Amino acid sequence: MQSDEEILKSKIKELLSSRRGRSENWICVRVERLLNAAKQNPFQQTMYSSHLVNLKVLISLILQYQEHLSGLEENIDALAEEI
């Protein structure tokens, strides 16, 4: 059976764009932050399925924003090389 850490790592890798991958260390840092935040969750005893749906949507939005920012960085780098 996979640990919470392994599940989070695989989900993050799955959600990341293959176009611009992240290092294993980057993923490990994010997993550690998520696990620490989960330990501090004041609503841990009153988790509803709607909370999980909302959390998944927010995580997807954040990852989409990061992907968009990565695309902008690539454009900036390309323009800088032209100049």
N, C-alpha and C positions, 0 to 999 in steps of 0.2 A: 504494500500500500504506500502511495506517495505521501510525503510530508507536506504540510502547508507551504513550506518554502519551495519545494519542488513544483507544486501545483502553480504557485504564483509565477515562478520563473517560466514555466512552459506557457502560461497564459500571456505573459508580457511578450515573450518571443513570438507567439502566435499573432498578437495584435500589432506588433511593430511592422512597419513597411519593409519589405525585402529590398526595396530601393536604397534605403539608407539604414543599415543595421546598426545596432549598438553593441558595445563590448560586453563581455560576460561580467566584468567588474561593474559597469553601469547598471546592468540588470540586478546584480546582487545588492548594490546600494539601495535601489528602489524597493526591492523586496524587503530588505531590513527595515526601511522607513515605514513601509506598509504594515509589517508585523508589529513594530513598536507603536504605531498609531492605533492599531486594532486592540492592543493591550490596554490602551488608555480610553477606549470607547465607553462612555458613560451609559450608553443604551444597549450594552451587550446582552442584558437579560430581557430586553423588550424588542428584539429584532423581529421585524415583520418582513414578509417576502417583498412587499412594496419597497422597503428600504434597499433590498438587494438589487431590485430592478433599477431604482434611481442611481445607486452606486455604479452599476454597470454602464448606464447611460453617461454618467459624469466621467468615468474613466475613459470611455470611448471618445468623448468630446476632447478631453485633454490630449489623448494620443493623436487625434486628428489635428489639433492645433499644433502639436509638436511636429507632426509630419509636414504641415503647411509651413511652419517656421524653417524646417530643414530645407524645403524647396526654395524658400526665399534666400536662405544662406547660400545655396548653390547658385542662384541667380546673381547674388551680390558678388560672389567669388568670380563667376564668369565675366561679369561686367568689369570687375577690378583688373582682371587679366587683360581685357581689351584696352583698358586705359593705360 
